[in-house]
Each structure stands twice: as C-alpha cells, then as structure tokens.
Amino acid sequence: MTYVHEQYAQRRAELVGAPAQLLLDALDELARRDVPDLPVGMVKSQIKAGGCLIMLDGLDETGDADERGSAMDLIASLVRECQQNRYLVASRPFEGLGDRLLGFIERHLRPLDANDIRRLLNKLFLALRLPEDRTPTANSDPDALVPEAAELWRNLERSTRLFDMATNPLLLTSMAVLVEGREPLPVERAKIYEKLVRLTIEAWRKAQLSRDRPGIPVRLFEESDDSVRLRLQLLAADMLEAERREITLYQARDLLRPVYKANNPGWNDERCNDYVRELLYQIALHSGLLQARDSDSLFSFAHFTLQEYLAARHDTEQRSGKDTTVQTLVMHWPEGRWRETILLAIGHEATSGSREMAQTMLKALLDAADPEALLLASDGLDEANARAVGELTPQRLEVSGRLRALAALSDDWRTAAHPDPVLRNRAATMLDRLDADTERPGLDLAQENYWATRIEPGTFSMGDDNGKYGDEKPQFDYTISQPYALARFPVTNRQYLLFVEALAGRGAPQAVAAAQKLLPLMKQHNQTAKEFRPRYWPGARFRAGEGNHPVVGVTWYAATAFAWWANETFLTPEQRAAGEAIRLPTEAEWERAAVYPPALAGGNTRAPSTSSGQARREYPWGAELTAATGGSITASIQANIDESKIGGTSVVGIFPHGTAACGAEELSGNVWEWCSTPKLDYPFKGEVSTESLYTRNKRASSSYVLRGGSWRDSRDVARCASRAGINPGGGYDVYGFRLARLFSLSSA
C-alpha cells in the first residue's frame, strides 16, 4: 500500500472526483511489476468488469494517520465505483477504521493451531538450511518435523504460556530465531523480544566484521550495541507518538542529529546526516530489524510489534524517573494504539528492568477506576507472568478481586457486577489467565457443590402447547422415577482436560484407572482417544483463559464417554451398587430442572398457579428474557445468546441472574447440551431410557437430543421447551454437555 499513498499524496490536487482511478492505476502497475508480460490496463479492466476478489494487506502499516486516512478514502471510492467485486482489507484495528470503511464486516483472524505451528516451524528451520539439505528424501514423512522444529515443538507442548505465545506468527518466528541462535527460550513475550532485538543487532555487528560478502558494502561502526538500540528506541517512540509506521530519512536525521552532535563534539550537521543515513542503511541491510525502501529514503521496522516494544523500552529507560514514565506512557491507556506498548513496558520492567516501575504503572491503571484500565492492568500482569514475580503479588490479588466482582463471580454480584455481558466475559477470561478462578463452587467434580439442588421423582408436565415450534407439542405428563441433580454448569474445558489426560495415562490414579477400564469399551466401537479431543482446541489443550469456558466440539460419543469415566472416577463402588450414577441427563430430566422448582407442591402436574411460584417457566429464570445490556446486571440480558453480543462461548457463571430454580446455571444459551436420550416425537409412549455405548447399547440411535440453545441462537431457541436433535457424530462449536447425578431411591 505504500506505493499507493505516495502517489496519492503527489496527485491529491488532481483527484477531485476520481480517487478510485488512482488506486486502479496503482494496482495495475503493481501487478505488472510482478508479471512484466501483463498487458497494460488488463488488471484495471478486470476490476472494472467485476467478479474479482481484491485483497489489500497492511492498511495499519501505511505511513502516518493522514496517509492511512487517504488510503481508506481510496479504498472506499474503489468499492463504491466497482461494486461487483469482493474486497478484503487486512489491518490491525485502529481508531476510525470502522467509520471510514463503511459496509465492511469485521472479522478477526484465529490464532495458529497445533498443525499451523508445526508446518510453520518446519518451513522456518528448512529455510535456514543450506539448499542441498532442504530436499526431502523419497522415504521421508511429509508430516515429520526436522530435528530443530521437533525440539522446539516439544518445548511448546510442555508449556501453556509458550504454546499460547506460539499461536502468534511473529512470536513463533522469534522463538525459532532464538532456538537457531542457541538461546534459552523465555516464557515472557517482552523477554523474547529483548533477546530477538539483541540477536538482530549482533547479526548486524557480525556482518561488519565479515569479509566473505563480495559486492556488499560494509562499514565499521564504533558505536556500541546498546547505543544503537537506544537510537532505534528513539526512532520507534517518535514514530509511535506521531502515528507513523514509516519514517523518511530526512525525519530520522532531524531526530537523531542532535543526539550525535551532543555525543560527538566537532561533528557538523553534514557529518551527522551522513552517519545516520549509513547507520540506518546498514542496519536494514544486515539485521532485518529495519526495512529500507525507495532508494533507502524510507524506513520502517520489520514488524509493528517490534516498533511498539522498542518504544516501550524508550519510555521506561530514557525518562528522568518513574513518575514521568507513568505520566507519559500510562496516561495513554484510553487510546487503543498504545495498548501493546503499555503491556510490553510492564512486561519488560517486571522481567528485566525495575519491578518497582512495573508496580507503579499497574497502580496508575488501577487508580483510573475504569473497567478498561482494570482489564489492561490484568493483561499487564499476565504479560509479566505475575505468579513468578513475588513483588507483584499485591497487585495480582487486587486485580483478581476486582475482576471477580466485575464478572459477577463474587457474592455481591447484584451490586458489583458490570451489566455488559461482553465486559463480564472479558473480565472472567482474564481472571482465568491469571489462574485465579479455580476454586469457586461448581467447578470441581469431586465436590458436592458441583451439583445443583436435588430434584425429587414424580410426574410433571412436559412440552408446551403454547410453544413456538411443532416438536414442542403436545404438552403431556411424564414421570421421573429416580431423584437426581444436574451439574451447576456445563462441563468446562479444564474439567474435560482431566479426562483427556487420564486417557493418555496421566493424572490422579483413580482417574487413570477409570480411563483404563473405558479404553477397551471404546475399542469395541473402533473409537480412539484422539477422536475424543475437542475439535476446537488448538493443540493438546484449550486456549489460555478458556479453562472455565464450556468445552465444545465434542460429539455425543465423547460426552457419554466422559460421563462413564466420571461415574467410575467420582462415585464409589458402594454408591454405584446402590443405584447411584453419573451420566448425561435425559431430555425429561433436563426440562424438569429448567422449567419447575425442585419440588412440586401437592403433586400438581399441569403448570401450577403463578401465585404458588410453580408456574411453568418459559425461560429457566422466569417468563421473560431481558433485551437491555445497561443499568444493573439484574436488568440486563440473562443468557449468552446472539443478543448478548459475546460472539462465542463465555466463562460459566457470569449470568447468575439466569439461574434456574434448582440452582443450575447456563441452561439457556452458551452451548447446546447433549442429552442421553434420542430425539422422539411428543408425547412419549412410556419411559424413554437413557443410552450410552459404554453400558448396554451396542449401537447408537440416529439422532440425540440437544437442549438450551447456544451463543449463536436467538431468544426463541433459548426457551426451556426448545429442542434440537442431531447425529451423535456431530461436534460443532456450539455443542457441549452437562452431567446429571442420580441418587438411590432409598436415600433421604
């Protein structure tokens, strides 16, 4: 895009009414640079004719704020004039992007997953080999990793923090560079960048001493590596302040000339200018830290994050004191473009600089008393790997407490929680990243508080004659014969990981022993442990911060296998012999728990009167679903459905005002929940038995019930009566499950 805005700047006066023409001309010329044989005007004509997919990358990397605005004007004009194409613009988010590019749908690139990481590692390390070593042999496995990639991959699999960072392509590339340079691999992002910058400057220094590079000009610089880094930091900070992604040689000279004149008495302006030009040119040529374009008159950092990191170092090293640093850097927290720089500054100071400085920056964010500043402080603690930094314990505890209250995970949630579910979910996810959300009730299968209130057996009214859809009718009486309780929450990623680990022979002895009993039963149905790994996990485990999100991407087979394993793991042989069990709920058990209170007075079955508090509920919490997301949490939406705007699964427990009468939460929204019974027409003809391949069933039915709706569904689907049925092999990003516990008939 650089070429385009430079042309735009030169011809701005000529472009009144015809900016799209300039972009068309530029795209045509750029195409012919890559393919010289293309006829002049061919690309332009094709775009005008329509039917093209036009992809424009790096909008955020264009010049300064004015040039980005000009680039957006050009794109908007092209879209208006050539509407029969599809357009894709890749960019980091920045202020004004959505306002200037109207009509575009915002989508976020997913992080790399395990397969992406392995492929990229192989390509990176193969690229570092000599040409004769890159050709695979005839018998080589195309999926096999080269030794260097395999070594790094093993380290990534063992460390949650490393794997999480490796899902970012720049960080993964940086890790590969460090491994190639035989550097120890840090588990903090700022330390990785610190080492990367040092290695790239060392590469530049080694190139000056090399004598085996014919035709490449080399100049020796007496300036130390640290001094060079300081100059680059000054450039980065000035560019960030001015919202530039590129800096001209003239701008760089004006910025650095006073430094060199002050440090070198006797140097005049001309000598300083020559030195700066040669220094930047050589760094760009030999280090890869800078890029030079347009006959070495325009420079940019190889990646915007490196610019942000160096700017962060400048703000913490070049100021007169910590108070000044806080004033000049942390005061920018409301501006999104400063976010990464603030985080990297906290991370660097906590791991390599002054921990007192890190404390000061965190305190300034907390003193802002704003939810967004709190979330930024929590990100900073995560950036600093705060659990390993004892000096940050007070800030970590304070931030955790505030996040818990904000996310509605504290006892005073009615007054302390934020009404916006998106913000509550962000707060709860950050709480999980800080490893501070593992002990609340309902999260540990081994504890009694995992289960909601016990529901007694009896007859109740199932279905809804006033329902929205035909499969909810007719309403009929159904009898549940055994007392039971639902789990308070759907099964989470962290809970499901215990199952995956047990199948691999890792974990508590009782959990592993139960898995060993399950494996032969799975083998009878040609199932493997690999098939039961959730489809949307990026690797061997869930993404950082999503431990208490419901597990998704699991089939009915996987859900019932988990339930069988939980039954063997968490109930004693005596409990099982007495008729107690853990399994998936039947559809009837699920609806009974969602619609009615735990006990129905007088045995009434047909929707008792509202005055008794036992009327059939349309939603688990009552008769209506609130549309508002403002005011207090009790006046805001009660479930994670499409209206909540979360756009994915949410941490369990952040909708306490959506709790059913029995104490089960998340029955509506978040994820569809597998049941143990097949999808049958109403009314049921007798009792519908629970099914599982691992008990008495030799084969599965063709369709099993899912209940509750998901984050992707409308309010109609979130009603208690809403039903879905799907093939047991389906495992999509909206399918999860919760457990039911059956009590013995003789229990009190």
N, C-alpha and C positions, 0 to 999 in steps of 0.2 A: 504493500500500500504506500510505501514511502515515495516511490516514483510518482504515484498519482497525486498526492497532495502537493509535492513540489511543483508539479505542472499546474495544479490548481492555483497555487499562490502566485505563480508568474502570470497567469491568464485570467485572474479573478475579474478584472475590469471588463474582459471580453465575454464573460459568461452569463450575463444577464439573460435569463430566459432559456439558456441552453447548457446547464451544467452536466446533464446526462451525456451529452455528446462528448465531453472531455473524458469521462470515465470509459465510454465505449472506445474512443481512440486509444486510451492508455491500455485497456485490456487487449485490444487488437495488437498493439505494438509489443506488449509484454509476451504475448503468445508467439509472435514472430521472432522474438529473441531466443526463445526456447526451440522453436521449429522454424528455421530460416526459410524453408521451402513453402511455407504457407502463403497463399496469395494475399496481397494487401486487401484489407476490408472483409476477409472471409469470416473471422470471428465476430466482427461487428454486425455483419449481415445476419448471421445465425441467431445472435441475441435478439435482434430486432424482429426476426421471424417468429421467435418464441420456441417453447419446448426444451429450453436448456435448464440445467441445474448450475447456478453460479455460486461458487463458494469463495468468500473473501475472508482471509485469515488475518489475525493480529490487529484488529481495529484499535485495541487499547495500547498498542506499541507505536502508534503513529505520532511523531513529533511532540507538540505540546497541546494544551487544551484547545487552542484556536484551530490547530490543524486537525485535531480529532473532530471538532465541530464541522469543519469543512468537508472532511471525509464522510461524515454522516449525511450532510446535505447532498453530496454527490450520490451516495447510495440511495437515499430516499427519492431523489429525482429519477434515477435509473429505474427503480421499482415502479414509480408512477407511469413512466413513459413506455416501459417494456413489461407489461403486466402478465404476459403469457409465459413467464419463466418462474422457476422456483429459486429462492435466494436463501443462502445460509451464510451468516456472518459470525465468525468465531471471535470472541473477545472476553477478557475479564470484565466483570461488572464495573461500571464507573458511573459517576453522577451524570444524569441527563441522558443516559443511553436509551432508556425506555421512552423518554419524552420525544426524542429526535427521530427514532426509528419506529414509527407507528406501524401497527399491523403485524409486527414480528411476534412470534410466540417464543418465550424464554424457556430454554431447556438447559440443564446442567449435565456436563459430561460425567459419566460414572467414573469412579476411581478404577485403577487397574485391578484385575483379579489375579488369582494364582497363575492361570495359564498365560495371561498377558505378561506378568512379571517374568516367568520362565523364558518366554520367547524373546523378550527384550534383553534379558541378561545374556542369552546365547548370542544374539546379534551384536551386543556391545563388546563382549570378550572376543568373538570371532573377528570383529573389526580391528582389534588391537594386535591380531596375529599377523605374521608375515603372509604374503599372498599364497605361497606354496603350502602353508599349513591350514588354509581355510577350506580346501576342497574335501568334502566328506568321502569316506571310502565306500565301496559298493555294499559292504555289510553293516554300515553304521545305522543306528536307530535315529530316525529323523526327530524324534521327541527327546532324545538323550541330551543332557546338558554337558557342555565342555567342562573340564575339571574346575576351572575358576568360577564358572557360573554355579556349578553344583555346590561348591564350598559356601558361596555367599547365600544361596538358596537355603541351605541347612541352617545358617545363622538366622535368616529371616523367619523361618518356620518356628524356631525356638523362642523368638521374642515378639510379643504382641506389639510393642512400641515400634520395633524395626519394621515389622510387616506393615503396620499402619502407615509408616512413612514411605515405604516402598511402593505403595499404591499411587504415589505422586511420581510422574516420569522424571522430573528434574532431580528429585531426591534419590530415586533409584539409580539414575545415571551417575550422580555424585558418589553414591556408595560404591558403584563399580570402579570409578576412578580411584577411590581410596584403597579398595582391595587390590587393584592393579599396582598401586604405589606401596603396597605392603604396610598400610596404615591401619591401626586398630579402629574398629568401627564404633563410633559413639551411638548412644541411644537418644540423643537430643538433636533436634534439627539445627539449632544455632551452632553446635559444635561441629556438625558435618560441614556446614558452610564455612566455618572458620578454617577447618583443615583443607577444604577444597580451594579456598582463596590462597592459602599458604602454598599449596602444591602448584597452583597455576602460576603464581609469581615465581616460585622456584624453577618451574619449567622455562619461564621467560629468562631467568638468570642463567640457567644452564645453556640456553640457546646462544647467549652472548659469548660463552666460552667455547662453543663448538666450532670446529674448523672443517667439518665434513659436510657442509651445506653449500655447495658451489652455486653461485648466482644469486644467493640470498644475502642482502646487506645486513651486517651485524655491527652494532656499536656497543662499546662497553660503557656502562653507567656506574659511577661510583656511589650513587645513592643506595642506601640500604633497602632491604626488602620491606621492612616496617615503614620506612619513609615513603616508599612507592605506594604501599597500601593506604597510608594516610592521604596521599594525593587523590587516589581513586575514591576514597571515602568522601572527600570534599566534593568531588565531581558528582557522586551519587546523591549526596544530600542536597546540593544545589538543584540538580535535575528534578528530584522529588518535590522540593519546595515549589518549583516553577511548573510542575506537572508535565515535565518533558520526559520522553523516552529516548530522545536523541539529543546530542549536543554538537554544535558546529565547532570546528577547530578555533574559530575566532572567539566564540563564547568560552571555550576551555582555556584559551590563552589569557583572556581577560580575568578569569577566575584564579588561575594558578600563577600568573606572572608576579603578583605581589608577594606570594609565598617564596618564590625563588629569588626575588630581589632582596627580600629581608634575610634570607639564609645565605646569600652569596654576595657579599659586598663587592662592588665593582662590576657586577653584571648589569648591562643596559637592557632596554626593552627588547631590542632585536635578538640579543643572545638568549634571553628568557623565552621569547617566542619560538626560536629555533629549537631550543631544548624541549619545550612542551610538545611541539609537533613531532619531533623524533621519538620522544618517550612514548607518546600515545600510539604512534605507528608501530613501534617495536613490540609494545605490549599486545596490540591487536594481532600482530603477525605471529608471535611466538607463544602466547599464553592461552588464547581462546577466551580470556576473561572479557576482553573488549572486541567489538566488531568495527571495522572501518569500511566506509562506503563512499562512493562518488569521489574517487581520486584522493582518498584519505582526508576529505574535508568534513566528514560527518561520522560521528562515533556513537555507539550505543553499547550497553552491557549485553553480554550474551543471553542473559535471561533477566526478566524484570525482578524476580525474587532476589537475584544476586545484587541488583541495584538497591533493593529495599534493605537487604542485610547490611551492605556497606554504609548506607545512610543511617541505619540504626547504630552501627559502630561509631560513626562520626558524632552522633548526638550524645553518646554516652562517654566518649573519650576526649572530645575537643571542647567541651564546655568547661566553665570555671568551677562548677560544683554541682552536686546532685539536685539542689533546688532549681537551678537554671535548667537542668535537663528535664525535670518534670514540667516546668513551665513551657519549654519549647517543643517538647515531644508529646507528652501525655495529654496536654491541653487539646491536641488534635483528635482525641478519641471519637468525637461525634462524626468525624469525616471518614467514610469508608476507605478512602485511598491510603490512609495512614495506618490502617489496621495491622497489616503484616509487619510494618516497620516497628510498631509498638511491641508486637508479640516477639519479634526477633531481638529487640533491645532487652526485654525482660529475660528471654531465654539465654541470651549471651551473658548478661550480668549475673544471672543465677548460677551459671555453669562455668564461666571462665573469667568473669570480671568481679564486680563488687556486689556481694549479696545484699549489702545494705542499700545499694542503689536499686536493686530489684524490689526490695521491700518498699522503698519509697515510691516507686512507680505503681506498685499494686495498691498501696494505701491511697494514692491520689485517685485511682479509679474507683475504689470503694467509697471515698469521700464524695464522689459525684452523686451518690444516692440515686442512680438511674439503672433500670434493668439492663440496658445495653452495655453500660460501663461495667456492671457486675459480670455479665457474660464474657466481656473482653478480659476482665481480670481472671476469670476461671480458665479461659483459653491460655492466658499467660502462665498460670500455674501448671497447666498441662504441658505447655511448651517447655517449661523449666524442669519437668519431671519432678514436681514438688515433693513427692513422697520420699525422694532420695536426698532432699535438701532440708536438713533439720531446721535451719534458720527461717524457712518459710512455713513452718507448721502453724504458727498463729494465723497467718493469712489463709492457709488452706482450710483450717477449721472454720474461720469466719465465713469464707466464701461458701463452703459446703452448707453451713446453716442457712445462709441467705438463699442459696439455690433451692434447698429443700422446701423452704417456706414459699418461694415464688412458684414452685412446680406443684403445689397442693399436696406435698408429701409429708407435711407436718400436721400435728394435732389441731393447730389453729387455722386450718386451711380456709375456713369460711371467711375469715377476715384478712388473712395474709396472702392468699394465692392470687396470682395475676389472672384477670378474666380472659386474656387472649390464649387460646389453646396452643397456638404455634409457639409463643414465647414460653409457655409452661413446658412444652416438649423439649425445646432447646435447653432450658434450664435443667431438666431431668436427665437429658442425654449428657450434658457436661458433668453433672453430678456422678454419672456412671464412669465417665472418662477419668475422673479424679478418684475412682474406686471408693466412693463414699455412699453407695446405695445398695448395700448387700445384706443388710440386717433388718429391714423393716418387715412387719408381719405379711405373710402371704408369699414370700419368696423362697422359702426353704421347705422342700418336700418332706423333710424329716420332722418338721414341727407341726403340732396340732393346729397352729394358727394359719397353716397353709389352706385350711378348708373353711368355707363359709358355714353358716348355720345349718344344722341338721334339719332335714325335711322328713316328716313322718309319712308312712304309707297311707293310701286312701284313694278315693275317687275324686277326680276333678274334671272340669270342663276343658276340653282340648279343641283347638281350632277356633275360628272366628267367623260367625255368619255375616259380620259386617266387614270382613277382610277385603283388601284391595285386589287380591288375586284368587283365581278359581281353586288353586290347590290348597288354600287355607280353609275351605268349606267342604262339608257342613260341620258345624260345631257338634261335638259328641262327648259322651262320658268315657273316661279311660281310667283304669285302676292301676296304681303303682303298688306293688306288693311288698317292697322292702325299703326300710329307711335308708337315706343316702344324703350326701352333701356334695355340692360342686366345689371345685377349687375356686379360690377367690379371684384368680386371674388366669388368663390363658397361659400355657406353657411358654416360658421365655427362652431366649437363645442360651442364656447361661445354664438354665436347667437342662436343656436339650444337649448341651455340650458334655455334661456328665455322662449321658447315655452314649454319645459317640465315642468318648474316651474309654468307657467301660467295654464297648465292643472291640476296641483296639487293645484291651488288656491293661488299661491304665485307670487308676482311681482307687477308691476305697475297696477293701477286699470283698465286702458284701455286694457292692455294685458290680464288680468284675465277675464274681461267682454267678450272679443272676444273668449277666450277659453271656457267660459260657454255656448256660442252660438254653438260652434263646438261640444261639447260633445254629445248632442242629435243626431246630424248628424252621428257621429261615432257609436253611439249605434244602429242606424238603420242598420248598416253593421256589427254588432257584434264585433266592434273594441273597444279596451280599451287603456287608456293612457300608460299602461305598454308595450303594443306591439310597441309603437312608441319610446320607449327608444332605443338609438343606441346599436346595438348588441355588439360593441367592447368597450363600456365604462366599466371600471372595477366595477363601482358601480352606485351611483346616479348621477355621473357627470364624466367628462373626466379626463384623467390623467394630473397631473401638468405639465405645459409647453406646452400643446397642445390646449390651448384655441383658437388659431388662425390657427390651422390645419383645413382642411375641415372635416366636420362631415362625417363619413362613417358608413356602417352597417345600412342604412336606406332604407326601401322599397319605392316603388313608392307611396303607400298609405300614408306613413308618410311624404314624400316630398310634396305631394299635400295638405295634411292636414296642414303642416307648411305654405304653400303658402296661403291657405284660411285664416288661422289665421293672417298672416302678412297683408293680404288685409284688414281685419277687424280692425286690430290694428293701422296701419300706414297711411291709407287713410281716409279722412273724408267722411261722408255720401254724401256731395255735390260732391266730386270728383268721388265717385262710381256712383252716379246718372248721371254724365256727361259722363260715359263710360270709366273712368279710372279704372285700375285694376292692382293687383299684382298676378302673378301666375307663374307656370313653363313655360319656353319658348316652343313654338312649335319647331319641328325639323327644319322647314324652317327658323324661326327667329334665331335659333342658328347658322345655316350655313351662313345665310346672314351676321350676325355680325362677324363671324370668317373669311370669305373669302374676303369681299369687304369693302371699306371705307364707312362711314355713308351716303354719298350722291353720286349717280352715275350721272356723267355729261351727259346731253343730253338724259337721259333715256335709254342709251345703256344697253342691257341685256346679250349679248354674249361675255363675257370676254373682256372688252375694252383693248385697246393697252397698252403695258407696259409703253410707254412714258407718258401716261396720269396719271400714278400712280394707275390705277384702274384694272390692270390685276388680274385675279383670282389667289388667293394665295394658294399654296399647304399647307402651314402652316399659322397660324394666323399672324406671323411676316414677312412672305415672302416666297421665293421659296425654301430655303434650311434649314436643321437642322444641326447645327454645332456639330461635334463629340468631339472637344477638350474641356478639362476642365482646361487648363492652360492659361497663358497670362493674358489678361484683361477679365473682365466679358463679354464685348461685343463680344469677340471672343470665348466664351465658350458656352456650350450647353444651349438651350433656354427653356427647359421644364423638368419637373420631370418625366422622363420615365426610363426604365431599365438602359439606358446608363448613367444616372446621378449618379448611384450607391448609391442613398439615401436609397433605400430599404424599403420605406414606404411613407406615406403622408408627405408633407412638409408645413411649415408655408406659408400662402398665401402672395404673394408679393415679394418673393425672386428671381423671374425670370422676372424682369422688361423689359429685352430686348426681352422677348417673348410676349409682349403685342400686341393685335390686333389693327387695325386702329381705332376702335371705343373706345379704352381705356380699354376694358375688358382684364383681365389677367387670366392666368392659363386655358385658353380654351383648350390647349393641355396639356396632362399629368396631374399628381397629382391624379385626380379622374375622373372616368366616370360620366357624368352628365345626370340625368333623364330629359327627355322632356315630355311634356303633350300630345303628340300625339302617336298613335300606330305605330308599325313598318309595313309599307306598301311598296309594290314594286314601283319602278320608272317606268314611270313617274306617278305622282299623277293625278288622274282624278278629277279635280276640287279642291276646297279648302278643306284642312284637318282641321277639327275642334279640338280645344283643349278639353281635357277631364279631369274631376275631379268628384269623387264620391260625393263631397260636394256641387255641383251645380245642374246639371240636370241629371247626369248619375246615373242610378240605379245599374249598374254593370260595372266592368272594362273589357277592352279588354284582350286578352290572352297574348299580348306582347307589351311593350312600348320601345320607342327608348332611347338609351343612346349614348352620343356623347363625343368625346375628348380623349378617351384613358386614361390610368392611369399610376401610378408609376411603375406598373409591366409590362407594354407593350412596344413593340418595336416602332421604329420610323415610320414604315408603319402605325401603328394603330393611331399614333398621328396626322396624316394628317387631314385637315379640312373635307375631303369627307368621312372619315371612319365612319361606322355606326355599331351599335350593337342593338340587341333587346332581351328583356328577360321578363320573367313572372313578373308581378308587385309585387309579394311577395318576390322577391329576394332582399337580403340585405347583401351584402358581403363587405369585407374590401377595395374594390376598387370603390364602388358605392357611389356617393354623388349627389349634385344638386346645381344649382344656380337659382336665381329668374329673372323674366322679369317684367318690368313695362310698361303697356300700357297707352298711353296718349289719350285724347279725340281728335276726328277728328277736332274739332273747335279750338284746342289750337294752339298757334303760334309756 
